[in-house]
Amino acid sequence: MTTTPASDRLSTADQDHWLTPGVRGIGSASFLADVGHEIPTALLPSLLTATLGAPAAALGAIEGVSDALAGAARFGGGLLADDPARRCKVAVGGYTTTAVLGAATAAATSVWQVGVLRAAAWTARGLRVPARNALLADIVAASAYGRAYGFERMMDNLGAIFGPLLALGLVAWLGVRWAIGLSVIPGLLAAVAIVYAIRHTPKPTDRDKMPLRIRVRPVLGGELGRLTGAIAAFEVGNVAATLLILRATELLTPGHGTKTATTIALGLYTAYNIAATVASVPAGRLADRLGGRGPLLVLAAGAAAFAVSYGLFAVTDTAVAVLVVPFVLAGVGIGAVETAQHSAVAALAPKDLRGSAFGLLATVQSLGNLAASAIAGTLWTALSPAAAFTYLAAWMLLALAGFALTLRR
């Protein structure tokens, strides 16, 4: 691996063949890792409440602490990933540790053990994210960043669809604890896939090595700094998908009953994930085709899709056919935005600070999502769901304005 831009190493003909073994390896790692961690995630409520007898508050506390640690770890992981040799070790170690610790919660006999294992697993997961993204930038030409990151996002979203389905099958067959324990298999296969990708990455040289230190100002200089401000505005409006599910459930319950409404809402969430999966690669292809302005245009389109989606969620309607529209729009929006964000950071960040740039992006995403969910939840309770989604839509319009301003500059 080297910090020399991939576009300098690849011929024009090679650039057309962007789906290289390295890209396929990273995509496979994202798919398998998501399958692996979605199983314990889907079954964690049952393990805590039904098996260990913990209250719902314990689940909230564990998830809150774990998410916070994952966000902090992504920033630290970005510093580690600046060094090409170190980023390989962080990636492999992160995938392996997440798989082992996530599956180990199956053997927990108390709530505190679940909390410690979950927090440690999520910390390892946070550390590996910048390393994976920086690795992907090392193995493709700059002209193919959109397609490569779109492919990785597509595979990640496929894992989010397949993981819960596999969890349901394993629970019916073997029970909750065995299902969580077996999640180590796809998790370790993800580590194997990332090793495969690394083997198809140019090896680092001594001059590629970077000292470990915090460098935020150089990362935020120039266009990337202005773009990060618009991305922050987007993330402050990017609420957790659980609130979309809750909104659909509340709208559908009066006419369908709680159980049926919950089932329909989960089906709508599946449509959201499918839309995100389908949109990722076309969004990346479009970003590449439009040149240097491509990622910004795709980001703007994604923010617009979210603004319309949230506007529709703010309007009360109990028809399932109508509710499909905002879920699909939000899915298309997140598929487009996540792909374009990674593509833009890879293109605009200084080549020797890509790890820090991806770590900073992940930190902005984590903090923004936390603020979005917390404030929207407060508005929901204090005023109404319509007020919450109107607030979120306003942030999306602000982000859209930010992307447009950055595009003009």
C-alpha positions in Angstrom: 0.0 0.0 0.0 1.2 3.5 -0.7 0.0 7.0 -0.3 0.5 7.7 -4.0 -2.9 8.4 -5.6 -4.3 5.3 -7.3 -4.9 7.3 -10.4 -1.1 7.8 -10.8 -0.6 4.0 -10.7 -3.3 2.8 -13.0 -3.6 3.1 -16.8 -6.6 4.5 -18.4 -7.8 1.1 -19.4 -7.4 -0.2 -15.9 -9.5 2.6 -14.5 -12.5 1.2 -16.4 -12.2 -2.0 -14.4 -12.8 -0.6 -11.0 -14.3 -3.7 -9.5 -10.9 -5.2 -8.6 -10.2 -8.1 -6.3 -9.3 -5.5 -3.6 -12.6 -3.7 -4.0 -14.5 -7.0 -4.0 -12.6 -8.0 -0.8 -13.6 -4.8 1.0 -17.2 -5.1 -0.2 -17.4 -8.7 1.0 -15.9 -7.7 4.4 -18.6 -5.0 4.8 -21.4 -7.5 3.9 -20.1 -10.3 6.2 -19.4 -7.9 9.1 -22.8 -6.3 8.9 -24.4 -9.8 8.9 -22.3 -10.7 11.9 -23.1 -7.7 14.0 -26.7 -7.4 13.0 -27.5 -10.8 14.5 -26.5 -9.8 18.1 -28.0 -6.3 17.6 -31.3 -7.8 16.6 -31.3 -10.3 19.5 -29.9 -8.0 22.2 -33.3 -6.8 23.4 -34.5 -10.4 23.8 -31.3 -11.5 25.6 -31.4 -8.6 28.0 -35.2 -8.6 28.8 -36.4 -12.1 28.3 -33.3 -14.1 29.2 -31.5 -11.9 31.8 -34.6 -10.1 33.1 -33.2 -6.6 32.7 -35.5 -3.5 32.2 -35.8 -1.6 29.0 -33.7 1.2 30.5 -30.7 -1.2 30.6 -30.9 -1.7 26.8 -31.0 2.1 26.2 -28.0 2.7 28.5 -25.9 -0.1 26.9 -26.7 1.1 23.4 -26.1 4.8 24.3 -22.7 4.1 25.8 -21.7 1.8 23.0 -22.6 4.3 20.3 -20.7 7.0 22.1 -17.6 4.9 22.4 -17.9 3.9 18.7 -18.0 7.6 17.7 -14.9 8.4 19.8 -13.1 5.4 18.5 -13.7 6.4 14.9 -11.8 9.6 15.5 -8.9 7.7 17.1 -9.1 5.1 14.3 -8.6 7.9 11.8 -5.3 8.9 13.4 -4.1 5.3 13.3 -5.2 4.9 9.7 -3.0 7.8 8.4 -0.1 5.3 8.5 -0.5 2.9 5.5 1.0 -0.1 7.4 -0.8 0.6 10.6 -4.2 0.9 8.8 -3.9 -2.7 7.6 -3.4 -3.9 11.1 -6.2 -1.8 12.5 -8.6 -3.1 9.8 -7.9 -6.7 10.4 -7.8 -6.3 14.2 -11.0 -4.3 14.2 -13.0 -6.9 12.2 -11.7 -9.8 14.3 -12.2 -8.2 17.7 -15.8 -7.0 16.8 -16.7 -10.5 15.7 -15.3 -12.3 18.8 -16.6 -9.8 21.4 -20.0 -9.5 19.7 -20.5 -13.3 19.7 -19.2 -13.5 23.3 -22.3 -11.8 24.6 -24.1 -15.2 24.1 -22.2 -16.5 27.2 -23.0 -13.4 29.4 -24.8 -14.2 32.6 -25.4 -10.7 33.8 -26.3 -7.3 32.4 -23.0 -5.7 33.2 -21.2 -8.4 31.2 -23.4 -7.7 28.2 -22.7 -4.0 28.6 -18.9 -4.4 28.7 -18.8 -6.8 25.8 -21.1 -4.7 23.6 -19.2 -1.5 24.4 -15.8 -3.1 23.6 -17.2 -4.7 20.4 -18.5 -1.3 19.2 -15.2 0.4 20.1 -13.4 -2.0 17.9 -16.0 -1.5 15.1 -15.5 2.3 15.3 -11.7 1.9 15.1 -11.8 -0.1 11.9 -14.1 2.2 9.9 -11.5 4.9 8.8 -8.9 2.2 8.1 -11.3 0.4 5.7 -12.3 3.6 3.9 -8.7 4.7 3.6 -7.8 1.2 2.2 -10.4 1.5 -0.4 -9.0 4.9 -1.6 -5.6 3.2 -2.0 -6.7 0.5 -4.4 -8.9 2.4 -7.0 -8.3 5.3 -9.3 -9.7 8.7 -8.2 -12.0 8.6 -11.2 -13.7 5.5 -9.7 -14.1 6.5 -6.1 -17.9 6.9 -6.5 -18.4 3.4 -7.9 -16.0 1.8 -5.4 -17.6 3.4 -2.3 -21.1 2.9 -3.8 -20.3 -0.9 -4.1 -19.0 -1.0 -0.5 -22.2 0.8 0.8 -24.4 -1.5 -1.3 -22.7 -4.6 0.3 -23.0 -3.1 3.8 -26.7 -2.4 3.3 -27.2 -6.0 1.9 -25.8 -7.2 5.2 -28.2 -5.1 7.1 -31.1 -6.8 5.2 -29.7 -10.3 5.4 -28.5 -10.2 9.1 -31.8 -9.8 10.8 -33.4 -12.5 8.6 -30.6 -14.9 9.4 -31.1 -14.0 13.1 -34.8 -15.0 12.9 -33.9 -18.3 11.3 -31.2 -19.1 13.8 -33.5 -18.3 16.8 -36.2 -20.5 15.5 -33.7 -23.3 15.0 -31.3 -23.0 18.0 -32.4 -20.3 20.3 -31.2 -16.8 21.2 -27.8 -17.6 22.8 -26.7 -20.0 20.0 -27.8 -17.6 17.4 -25.6 -14.8 18.9 -22.7 -17.2 19.4 -22.8 -18.3 15.7 -22.5 -14.7 14.6 -18.8 -15.1 15.1 -18.6 -17.0 11.8 -19.6 -14.3 9.3 -17.6 -11.8 11.5 -14.4 -13.8 11.2 -15.1 -14.4 7.5 -15.2 -10.6 7.2 -11.7 -10.5 8.7 -10.5 -13.0 6.1 -12.0 -10.9 3.4 -10.2 -7.8 4.5 -6.9 -9.7 4.6 -7.7 -10.8 1.0 -8.2 -7.1 0.1 -4.9 -6.1 1.7 -3.1 -8.7 -0.2 -4.3 -7.0 -3.4 -3.1 -3.6 -2.1 0.4 -2.2 -2.9 2.7 -2.6 0.1 3.8 0.5 2.0 7.3 1.7 1.9 9.4 3.3 4.8 8.7 6.8 3.5 4.9 6.1 3.6 5.0 5.8 7.4 3.3 8.6 9.3 3.7 9.6 13.0 0.7 9.3 15.2 -0.6 12.8 16.0 -3.8 14.8 15.9 -4.1 16.9 12.8 -7.5 18.5 12.4 -6.6 21.9 10.9 -4.7 20.5 7.8 -7.7 18.1 7.2 -10.2 20.9 7.2 -8.2 23.3 5.0 -9.7 24.3 1.7 -12.7 22.7 0.0 -13.0 19.8 2.5 -13.5 22.2 5.4 -16.4 24.0 3.7 -17.9 20.7 2.7 -17.6 19.3 6.2 -19.8 22.2 7.4 -22.6 21.2 5.0 -22.2 17.6 5.9 -22.5 18.5 9.6 -25.8 20.2 8.9 -27.0 17.1 7.1 -26.1 14.8 9.9 -27.8 17.0 12.5 -31.0 16.2 10.5 -30.2 12.6 9.8 -32.3 10.9 12.5 -32.1 7.3 13.5 -34.3 5.0 11.4 -36.0 3.8 14.5 -38.0 7.1 14.6 -39.2 6.4 11.1 -40.4 3.0 12.3 -42.1 4.5 15.3 -43.9 7.2 13.2 -45.2 4.5 10.9 -46.3 2.3 13.8 -48.2 5.1 15.5 -50.0 6.1 12.3 -51.0 2.5 11.5 -52.0 1.3 14.9 -55.5 2.9 15.1 -56.6 1.2 11.9 -54.6 -2.1 12.1 -53.9 -2.8 15.7 -50.5 -2.8 17.4 -49.1 -6.2 16.2 -50.1 -5.7 12.6 -48.9 -2.1 12.6 -45.5 -3.2 14.0 -45.2 -5.8 11.3 -46.1 -3.4 8.5 -43.6 -0.8 9.9 -40.8 -3.4 9.9 -41.7 -4.2 6.3 -41.5 -0.5 5.4 -38.1 -0.4 7.1 -37.0 -3.3 4.9 -38.1 -1.2 1.9 -35.9 1.6 3.2 -32.8 -0.8 3.4 -33.6 -2.2 -0.1 -33.8 1.4 -1.5 -30.5 2.3 0.1 -28.9 -0.9 -1.3 -30.2 -0.3 -4.8 -29.3 3.4 -4.9 -25.7 3.2 -3.7 -23.9 2.0 -6.9 -25.9 4.2 -9.3 -25.2 7.2 -7.0 -21.5 6.4 -7.1 -21.5 5.9 -10.9 -23.3 9.3 -11.3 -20.7 11.0 -9.0 -17.9 9.6 -11.1 -19.5 10.5 -14.4 -20.1 14.2 -13.4 -16.4 14.7 -12.6 -15.2 16.9 -9.7 -18.6 18.3 -9.0 -20.3 14.9 -9.1 -20.1 14.0 -5.3 -21.5 17.5 -4.4 -24.4 17.1 -6.8 -25.2 13.6 -5.5 -25.0 15.0 -1.9 -27.4 17.7 -2.8 -29.8 15.2 -4.4 -29.7 13.0 -1.3 -30.4 15.9 1.0 -33.4 16.9 -1.2 -34.7 13.4 -1.0 -34.5 13.5 2.8 -36.2 16.9 3.0 -39.2 15.6 0.9 -39.3 12.4 3.0 -39.4 14.2 6.3 -42.0 16.6 5.0 -44.2 13.7 4.1 -43.6 12.1 7.6 -44.8 15.4 9.1 -48.1 15.1 7.3 -50.5 12.6 9.0 -51.6 9.8 6.7 -52.5 6.2 7.6 -52.4 4.7 4.1 -49.6 2.1 3.7 -49.1 2.9 0.1 -48.5 6.6 1.0 -46.0 5.7 3.8 -43.9 3.6 1.4 -42.9 6.8 -0.4 -41.1 8.6 2.5 -39.4 5.3 3.5 -38.1 4.8 0.0 -37.0 8.4 -0.4 -35.1 8.2 2.9 -33.5 5.0 1.7 -32.4 6.5 -1.6 -31.2 9.6 0.2 -29.0 7.7 2.7 -27.6 5.4 -0.1 -26.7 8.5 -2.2 -25.3 10.6 0.7 -23.1 8.0 2.3 -21.6 7.0 -1.1 -20.9 10.7 -2.0 -19.5 11.6 1.4 -16.9 8.9 1.2 -16.1 9.7 -2.4 -15.7 13.4 -1.7 -13.5 12.9 1.3 -11.2 10.5 -0.6 -10.9 13.0 -3.4 -10.4 16.2 -1.3 -8.4 15.0 1.7 -4.6 15.3 1.6 -3.4 11.9 0.5 -1.3 11.4 3.7 -4.2 12.4 6.0 -7.0 10.3 4.5 -7.3 8.3 7.7 -7.8 11.4 9.8 -10.2 12.8 7.2 -12.4 9.6 7.3 -12.1 9.6 11.1 -13.3 13.2 11.3 -16.2 12.4 8.9 -17.2 9.4 11.1 -17.1 11.6 14.2 -19.3 14.3 12.6 -21.7 11.6 11.6 -21.9 10.1 15.1 -22.3 13.4 16.9 -24.8 14.7 14.3 -26.9 11.6 14.5 -26.9 11.7 18.3 -28.1 15.4 18.2 -30.7 14.6 15.6 -32.3 11.7 17.5 -32.1 13.5 20.9 -33.6 16.8 19.7 -36.2 15.2 17.4 -37.3 12.8 20.3 -37.7 15.8 22.6 -39.8 17.7 20.1 -41.8 14.6 19.5 -42.7 14.3 23.2 -43.1 17.9 24.0 -44.9 19.1 20.9 -45.8 16.5 18.2 -44.3 14.1 15.6 -45.1 16.7 13.0 -42.9 19.3 14.8 -40.0 16.8 15.0 -40.0 16.0 11.3 -40.5 19.7 10.4 -37.4 20.4 12.4 -35.4 17.6 10.7 -36.6 18.8 7.2 -35.4 22.3 8.0 -31.9 20.9 8.7 -32.0 19.1 5.3 -32.8 22.3 3.5 -30.0 24.0 5.3 -27.6 21.2 4.3 -28.9 21.5 0.7 -28.1 25.2 0.8 -24.6 24.4 2.1 -23.9 21.9 -0.7 -25.1 24.4 -3.3 -22.8 27.1 -1.8 -19.9 24.7 -1.8 -20.7 23.8 -5.4 -20.6 27.4 -6.5 -17.3 28.0 -4.9 
